[in-house]
Amino acid sequence: MSRPFPLQPLAAALTLAVPAGVFAAPASDSAYRTDAQNTHVEDATSRGIGTVNMITCIMSALRADALVNQGTYLALVDESKCDSEKDAASQSSGSSGTAPSYMLATVQSTRGSNDEPMRMKAWLSQPQEDEGMTIFVNLAASSAPTADNPYGDFRIDYCGAPDAMPGTCMMNGYLIGSAAGIQYFELEQGDHGTVSKALAMTRSGDDGGSGRLSYYEGGQPAEYMFAYDASHFRRASGAQDRCFSRLAQDADASVWRYGLYDGDGARLERQSGFPIQYDGAHGVVRGYMGYWGLSVPGDAVPPADGATVYKVDYGHDGATRTPYTYAGVAGRLSKYTKAVKPLAQVDGVRISLWANDRSEVEGGSDHSPGQYEIAWQQGAGNFRVLAAVACNDGPCVSRDLTTDVRLGAAYFATRGGLRGYSQALGGEVFVPVAPGSSAIAGDAVVNLRVQSLVYPGDMPAQLECLNNCPTAASLQAYFAPGASVASPYSAGTAFNYQPSSGTVAYTTTAGLLRSGADAVTWTDRDALQQHPQYMGGVRSGRLFTPADKASLLCQGSGSQYCDYRTEELPVYYVWETGSNPFNQFAALRDGNGQYVAFQAPLNVDYSVPTDGSYGGYAGRSLVLQYSGFGELWGIPGQCVSRDDNQAVSCDQPGARYVPAFVVPYDTATGTVSAGGSTYYAKWLDRELRFRSVAGGQCSALPLPSQGSLPLPTSQGLRNTSASTGDDYIGAKPVLDAGTAPRVIHGEVKF
């Protein structure tokens, strides 16, 4: 039997050995003890080395080593697990980002004899909204990794060609591993021009080596040289020369995946969703259906309402496809159920606040609306403004304030209280502050809200609204070409917290919120993109049933209603609509017409240790969300510099948003609780960031020169997709439409 050659992620300069802790329970053979933990190091050079690790991750997930000479098969790769540009901004909880993002591969793995290389040909499909792309991959591996040659001997060539332009490489690269080191080059044509990356690495013993990295992106070139030994890592770029400690105890960590375990150490699983497949415009689309809806790869179009989709179950003899009917609605209703805790218990926890006028927060002449991050200061009796948040053309970034700005009772009293959002507190936050109040007491009640999805059959027949009330007409008036109205909300309700004599009334049918006979929906992506503040969709204010209306009368008034009093309701609702999957309701119906029930994310309480290393969160009680194994969300974030790994304001160039702390792998301090039960937490996938040290500690690490370590070039590129070339791997094999994947991200199913 021929011996396979598995690919290993790049190690060398960017790995550390970290001893595991020793605990009292659970048992040594439990999943809590035996589940693997993966560590990688994040550095400025990760833009090249991280891409190499991503390539090897994808190749390993195809399991060509396990299915040698077993014919053509299909494999699904979860791109999110191989993401080399991971940051906390993409790891938010609830409605976005937690579902797998599958890419389909057709794979052939062959080997003639034990004396010949293992050959793998793979065709990876990336469905897009307008057209598809296929990545043609050719791999040859002649020896497996060993202690003396941790990379093995292999070469990977790949070309990403649009299906409409076969033979045209929009992305073209190669990766070579040998006892001498690593050679990598990639050239990509993107929306913003040409991007190129080149990496060369060599080894000098088990713990040492050096390398060069060059990349060109957005018209800006950059080059790094680096060297490392057992204890230090040196990196230089231009005149900048930095030294870092490689010792694990000196490094900072961020965790991207956690598992939860019960008292016996067994995995805590959630019925949060399953993979599905359906026929799309450019072939079969493989997505994921979960509690919050549908996740599809790239720009793939969701199925039409009423279309048939299939769940795939795997057994020893193959796969079984079960049909379901897709139910899609162009908006969705969420229910918010009230919970309370004293204000003192949220001391120091960050809360996002929307301000209608920046000058009322920071002073100055800027009267535009904006978002801030604030935190209660128990001793001071007010909220300190920590940062201003800007959401322009790209992701939102925060700017740390350099002045001491406080918001007290005088600011919130005229607004009925503090309305905000905190991931660490589970979502919506409201602190009531009565009109005329002169102080906010530490024992004031904080109203928190537990969010849940409302299925069409459970929607209240009638709902009403006082503030931020969209209608079909107001959406059309705002988003239509040439519109000049100021907001997508009904006249007089946009950001209006003043008493009102009337409400906006809605009805609900077939999962839709309606104003009159018209659905309150807007899904035109191009129109939404003309208004960056609504690219994430349009959300209503708090909606309530007619039965609750009388309780919303302003204090001392018998005819006017105050929106802030909706915060006193046990339950209220919010409607949202937009072009994103997370703005829309999506579910499955079984053969009996019943909705498939998925479990909502489990809210768990975490008591942060009192250790000073946890900063302002030490000793706090936070609410985290657990939506399935590996998916624990809600840990607050901070920004660090890609250059020296130190904490920076998020508006600084090159800043990365990462979790602010790690839940330790420890049976005493690494536990969470929910519903009276305690669960152990274990980190599964983390990054380490080297600690910057004095440059003199790297004086014994010479950097490579261009002559001693030349970079690979475009001369080594091979076009694996061109039918007229010698490197062509052939057209993608066509399998039967009902063929199920044998491999799902590294796990051979049958």
N, C-alpha and C positions, 0 to 999 in steps of 0.2 A: 504493500500500500504506500502510495506516495506521501511524503511529509509536507503539510501545508506551511506557508510562511505568513503568520499574522503580522500586520503592521502595528508598530508601537508609536504613541504620541512622542513628539520630540522632547527629549529630556535635557541632557547636557547642562548648559549654564543656568537654565531656569527650572530647577527642581531642588527640593529640600527634603530631607528625611526628618519626619516628626514623630516622636514616640507617642503611642496611644496611652491614654490614662488607664488606671486600674481602679475598678469600682467593685462594689459589693454584690450588686444584683443588676439585672436579671442573669440567667444562666449563661455559661460560656458558649453554649451551642445555639443560643437564640439569635434571631435575625438582628436584634439590637447590637449584639456582639460581632456578628459575622458579616453583615452588610458592608460592602467595600466603601472606602472613603477615598476620594480623588482630590489631589492638590495640584494646582499649577501656579506659576509665578507671573504676575502682571507687571509689565515694564514698558517704557516708551518704545522699546524694540518689538513689542508684541504685535505691532501693525504688520510686521513681516513674519516673526516667529509664530504669532498667534494664527496667522493664515495657514502656515505649514501644519500646525496642530489641528486646525479645522479640517484640512485636506485629509490628514491621516485618520482623524476621527470618522469622517464620512466613509473613507475606504474600509476601515475596520468594521463599521456598522453594516457593510454589505456582506460580510462573512464569506468571502471568496475562499478563505482557507478551510472552511468547514464543508464546502459543497463542491470540491474539486471533482471534475469529470462526472458530474451528476446532471448535466444538461442545463438548458436555459431556464432561469427562474426569475421571479420578481422579488424585489426587496423595497421596504419603506425605510427611509432615513429621516429621523426627527432633526431638522436643521437647527432648532432652538437649542438642542443639547450639544451641538458642535459650534455654537456661535462664538466667534473669536472677538466680537466687539460688545461683550455683555456689559450692561450697566444697570443700576437699580431702577432707572427711569423706565426700562422696558420690562420690569419685573413686578409691576403693580398688581394688586389683588382684584378680586371681584370680577368685573366684566371683561377684562382684557388681559391678553398676554400669557395666560397660564396654560393654554391648550397646546398640544403638540402641533408642529408645522411640518407635515410630511412631504417628502419628495420621493417620487417613484423611480426606481431603477430597474432596468432589465439587465441581467448579469449572466455572463458565461465565464466559468472558471475551469481551466484545463491544465494538465501536466502529462507529458508523454512518458516520463520515467523519473526515478529518483535522481537521475543525473542531469535532468533538464529543469529549466526555470518553471515556476508556476506562472501561468499567463491568465490575466483577467481582462475581459472586455466588458465595459458597462456603458449603458446609455441612460443618463439621468434626465428625467423630464421635469421641466419647470413651466407649468401652465401659467399663462398671463391673460389679462383681460382682452388684449387686442390680438396677440399671437403667442405661440408657444416657443420654447427654446429647449434644445436637447444638448446635453453635455456629453461628448464622446470621450471616454476614458480608456486608456491602454496602460496596463500595469504588467511589469515583468519583475519577478522576485526570484533570485537565485540562491539566497541563503537567509536563514532566519536570524533574528537578533540573538546575540550571545553576550557574555560578560565582557569580552574583548572588543566586540563590535555591536554596541547597543542599538544601532540603526538597522542592522542587516544589510543586505545588498539588494537594492531595488531601483526601479525607475518608473515614474508615473508621468504620462503625457496626457493632456486634456485640452479640448476645444469646445467652447460653448457657442453653438451656431443657431440662429433663429430658424425655425422650421420653414419659414417663407424664403430663406436665403441659405440653403444648404451649402456647406463648404466655406462659409464666411465666418471666421472666428471673431466673435465679439469679445470673447475671453479666451486666452490662449496661454498655457503655462506648462512647466515641467518641474518635477521634484526628484532628486537623485540622492539616495542614501548609500553610504559605504563605510568601510572601516576608517576612511580618511575624514569623513564628516558628512555635511549636508550641502547640496547645491539646489537653489530654488530661484525660478524666474517666472513672472507673470505679467502679461500685457492685457489690459482691458479697455474697451471703448464704452464709456458711460455717457450719461446725460450731460456731464460737466467736463467732457474732454477725455483725454487719454490718462490712464492710471497705470503705472508700472512699479513692480517690486522686484528686488533682487537681494538674495541672501546667500552668504557663504559662511560655513562654520567648520572649524577643525577641532579635533580633540588632542589633548596632550596628557595622557594618563586618565585614570578613572574620574578624577575630580577637577580637571583643568581643561582649558581650551580657549579659543578666541573666535571672533567673527566680525563680519562686515554686513551692514544692511543699508540698502539705498531704496528710496521710493520717490515717486513723482506723482503728485495729485493736485488737481485744481490749479495747475500752473506753478506749483511750489515744490521745488526739490528738497530733499532732506537725506542726510547720510549719517550713519552711526558706525562707530567702531567699538568693540567691546572685548573684554578678556576676563577670565575668572579662574579662581582656584577653589580650594575646599572651603575657604572662609570669606572671600570677598568677590565682588563683581564690580568691574570698572566699565564705564560707558562714556564715550566722548562724541561730541557733535560740534564741528567748527571749533570755536574757542572754548566751548563748555566741556569740562572734564569732571565727571562725578564718580564718587566712590560709595559703594553700598556694602553693608554687611550681609552675608548669606546665611547667617545663623538664624535658625527658626525662632529662637526666643526674642530676637530683635525685630522680627517682621510684624507688620500689621496684616490683619486678615479680613476678608469679606466672604460670606457664605452665600451661594446662589441656590442651593437645594438642601432641604432638610427632610428627614423622615420622622414620623411620630410612631411610638410603640406603646403597647399596653404594659400592664404590670409584669407579664410573663416574658416581655421582650418581643412579642409578635408584632408585625407591622399593623398599623392602623390604616385600613383601607377605606375608601369612600367610593360609593357608586356615583361618581361625578360625571361619567360620560364614557363614550367608546368611539373608535374609528368608524367612519362610514365611507362609502364610495358611490359615485353617481356619474352619469354621462354628461360631460361638458362640451363646449364648443370645439375644444382641441383635444378631445379624448377623455379618458376616465379621470375624474378628479377624486383624490383621496383627501378627506378632511376629518374633522373631529367634532362630534356633537356632544355638548355638555350642558350643565345647568344654565349657564348664561347664554347659550346659543351655539351657533356654528362658527368654526374656525376653518379657513381654507388656505392653502399655500399661495403665496404671491398675490396676484390680482385676479385669481380665478373667480368666476361669477358663481354665486350661490344658485342652487336649483330653484326652479319656479315653484310657487305654492301649489301643492298637490302632486308634485313630481315624486317618482319612486326612487328611494335611496336604499342602500344595502349595508347592513352590519355584517362583518365577517368574523366568524368564530373559528378557532383553530383546534384541531385534534391531531392524534398521531397519524391518521390516514389522509389528512388534507384539511380543507377549509369548507365551511358551510356558510352560504349567503342567505341572510334573512331580510325580506323586503319590509320597508316602512314607508309611510307617506310623509313627505316633508310639509310642515306647516310654517309658513313665513308671513310676517306682518311688518309693515314699513314703520313701525314704532313699537314701543313697549312701555308697560306700566310697572312701576316698582312700588312696593309697600314698605313703609318705614314704621317699625314698632318701637315704642318708647322704652328706654331704660335710663336709670339715673345713678349718679354718684356725686359725692361732695367735691367742690371745686379744689379743695386742698389736695385731693388725690391726683390731680392732673398737673400739679406744680411742675413747671419746666418742660412739659410736653408740647411739642410744636402743633399749632393749629393754623390752617390756611384761612385767611380772611379776605373777603372781597370788599373793596372800598369804592364807592361811587365817585369820590373826589380825592385824588392823592394829596392835594394841598392840605386837606383836613387831617391827614396823618403825618406827613413829613414837613408841612409848611411849604413855602415857596409859591410859585405861580402856575404849577402844573395842575390843572383841574380835570385831567383825564381820569377815567376809572382805572383801577389796578388791583393786583393781588399782593397780599403780604403774608409773611409767616410770623406769628406771634406766640408768646408763651406766658402763662400765668406766673407771676412772681409773688409767692405766698407772703413773704415778709413785707413787701412793698404795697400789697393790696391792689395791684393793677397788672395790666398786660404789657410786656415789653415787646416792641417791634424788632424782630431779629433780622429780617431780610425783606427786600422787595422782589417780586417775581415778575419776569417779563416773558410773555408768550408772543413772539413775533412770527417770523417765517419758519422757524424751526422749533425744536423742543423747548419747553419752558425752562428758564434758568433763573436762579435766585442771586440777588446781589446783597451781600451782607452790609447792613447799615453801620457806618462808622460813628454815628452819633447815638446818644441814649434817648430813644423816643418811647414814651409810655402812653398807653391808652387806658383811661379810667372810666368811672361811672358817667362823667359828663359827656363822653363821646358816645357811649352805648345807650344811655337813657333815651336819647332822642330817636333811637332806632329800635326801641323795644327790647334790646339785648344784643348779645353777640351771636351771630350766625356764622358758622364756619364748618370746616371739614378737617378731620385728622385721621390719617391712616392708622396711627398708633392707638386711637380710641375707637376704632371700628367704623368710622364714617362720619355722618352728620353730627354736628355739635351745636347746642344752643344753651346759652347762659342768659336767663331772663334778668333784665335790669329795668325796673319800673321807671316810668317818666318822673323826673324830679329827684331821682336818687343821687345822693352825694358820695356814696361809697359802695364798694363791692365787698361783701364779707367772704372770708375764706370758707365758711360753711354753706355758701350759696349752692344751690342745686345745679348740676350740669345735666342737661337732657341729652342723652345719646340715642342713636337710632340704629336698630338692626334692620338691614335691608334684605328684602326677599322679592323674588320675581312673581308677578301675578299672571296666571294663565288666563286665556280669554274667557273660559267658562266661569272664572271666579271674580271677574271684574265687577265692581258696583255698577248698577244700571245707570246711575246719575252721579256726576261729580261737579263741584263748583270750585272757583278760583278767585283770589283777591289780588295777587301780585305775580307778575311775570306770567301772564296768561296768553299763550299762543292760540290763534285760531287759523283755520284754513286761509281766510282772507288776509290776516296779518302776515303770515309766512309768504304768501304770494306777493304782497305789497313790498316786502323787504328784499326778497331774493330775486325777484324778477328783474331782467335787464332794464337799466335806466331808473330803477326805483330810488326815491329820495327820502323815505321815512327813516326814522332814527333807530328802530329796533324791530325784531320779528314778533313783538308782543302786541296784544290788543291795546289800543289807545288808552292812555292813562294808567296802565298796569305795569309798564316797564320800570323796574327798580323803584317801585312806588310803595313805600312803607307807611304812607299817610292813611288815616281813616277813610273808608269808602262807604258810600251808601248802597252800593250794589255789587253783585258778583258777576263773573262770566260763567255761564252754565254749559255743561257738556252732557252728552249721552254716550254710551258705549255699545257697540255691536261688532261681533265677529273679530274681537281683539283690537278694535280701533277706537280711539277717542275721536268724537265727532263734535263739531260746532255747527249746529243746524244739521243739515244732511251731509256735510262735507267732512272728510277725514282730516285730522290735524297731523299731516305728514309732509315731509320734504326730504327727498332723497337725491336731488340733483347735486352730484359731487362738484361739478365745475362751479355752480353757483355758490355752494358753500365755501369753496376755496377762495372766493372773492372777499370773504369776510373771515379772516384768520381766527377770530375769537369764537366762531361757530363751526370750525372744521371738525371739532369733536362732537358736533350735533347740537340741537336745541333742546333745552330742558325747561319744563314748566316750573312755576313756583309750587308751593304745597297745595295739593288738591284735597278736598274733603267732601263728605257726603252731605246731602241736604239735612239729614238728621242732626249733624254737628253744627250747622250754621248758627243756631241761636246761641251757642256757647262762645261764639267769636265776637259778640258785641263788645265794643270798647267799654272799658270800665267807666261807669257814670253816664253812659250813653244808651239810649233806647232805640236808636235808629242807624247808627254807624258801626261798621265792622272793622276790626284791627287785625291785620295779617299776622302780627307777632303772636297772637293768641292761638294760632294753629299749632304752635310749639307745645301747647298744653294738652293737645289731643293725644289719646293713647295710640292712635294710628293716623297717618296721613299718607298721601300718594304723590308720586311725581311721574309725569309723562315725558318721554324723550323720543326724538326722531332724528334721523340723519342718514348719511350714506354709509356709515361704518356698520359692520356686523353687530358691534356691541350697542348700537342705537336701536336695534330691531329685534323683535321677538322671533325666535326660531325654535321649533320643537319637532318631535316625531310622533306619529300616530301608528299604533300597531294594527294588526289585522282586524281587530274589533272596534277600531275607531277611537281607542283610548290613548291619551297622551302617555308617552314613556316618562316615568318619574325618575329624575336624577336628584341626588342629594345636594342641597345647598352647601356652600363652604361652611365648615364648622368654626364658629368663633371660639377661640381659646384665650385664657388669661395667662399672661406671663409676668412674673415678678422679677424685675431686673435685679441682679445682685447689687449689693451696696458697695462693691469694689470701686475705687476711684477711676479705674480704667474705663468705666462705662459713662464717664462724664456726667452731663446733666440728666441722663436717664437713670442713673444709679438709684436703686430703691423704689423706682416707679412701677406702677402696675399698668401694663399695656395690653391691648386687645389685638391678637393676631388672627389670621384666617388660614384655615387648612382645607384645601380643596381636593387633596389626594396625595398619595405617597410622593414625596419630593417637592411638594408645593405648599410651603408655609410662607405666607406673605404678611406684610404690615410692619416689619422692622423699620424704624425711621432711617432716613438717609443723610448723607453728608457728601461733600465734594472733596476730591483729592487731585493733586496735580499729577499729570502724566510724566512730568519731568523729574520731580524729586519725591513723589508719593506723599507729600505733606498735605494737611488739610488746607483748603483754599475756598474762597468765595466761588459760588457756582457760575458766576458770570466771567470768571477768568478764562482766557484762552487755554484750551487743552484740559479743562477740568472734566473729571469723570464723577458721576453720581453713584455712590456705593452705599450699601448698608452701613449704619453707624457703628454697629457692634455685632458680636457673634454670640448666639446662644450656645453655651459650652456643652461639649460632650461629657456630661457628668451627671450622675444619678441624683446629686443633691441640688445643684444649681441649674441644671439643664432640663427642667420639667415644666410642663404647662398643665392647665386644668380646664375642664369643661363639664358642666352638668354633674358636678360632684366626683368626677373621675380624674385621676392624674395620669399623664402620659409622659414618657421619656422622649426627649428630642435628640437627634443625632445628625450632625452635619454630614452631607454626602458629597458635595462638590464645592470647593472653596478656592479662592485665590489668595496668594500671599504677596505682599509688596515689600520689597527690600527697604531697610532703614538706611537713610543717608548718613554717612560718617565722614570724618575728616579725610581729605584727599591723600594725606601722607600714608594712610593705611593701605593704599593700593599702589605704592611706589614700586613694588616688586612685580607688578603685572604689566608687562609691555603690551602696547596695542599693536595690532597688525597694520601693515602698510599695504598700499595698493599693489605693489610689486610682489609682496610675500603672500597675499591672499586676494587674487583677482576675483571680481564678481562675475557670475554667469550673465550671459547676454541673450538678446533675441535671436542670435545665430543658432541657438540650441532648440528653438521652438519647432514643434512638429504639428502639422495639421491632421488630426485624427479623423476629421469629418469630411475631407475633400475626396470624392470618389476617384479623382484623377491622380492622386498622390500615392506614394509608396507607403505612407504611414496610415492610410485609411483603414479603420477597423471594421468597416462594413455598415450596411443599413441596420437600423434597430430591428431585431427579430420581432415578428408579429405573433403573439400568443392568443389563444382563445379568449374571448371577451370575459368569460367566467373564471379565468385563471386567477387564483388568489396568491398574494405574496407569501413566499416561504419564510422570509426573514423580516422582522420588524425591529429596526434599530439594534442589530446585533444579536437578536434572539431568534434562533432557528425554530420555527413553529412546527414543521413537519418535514 
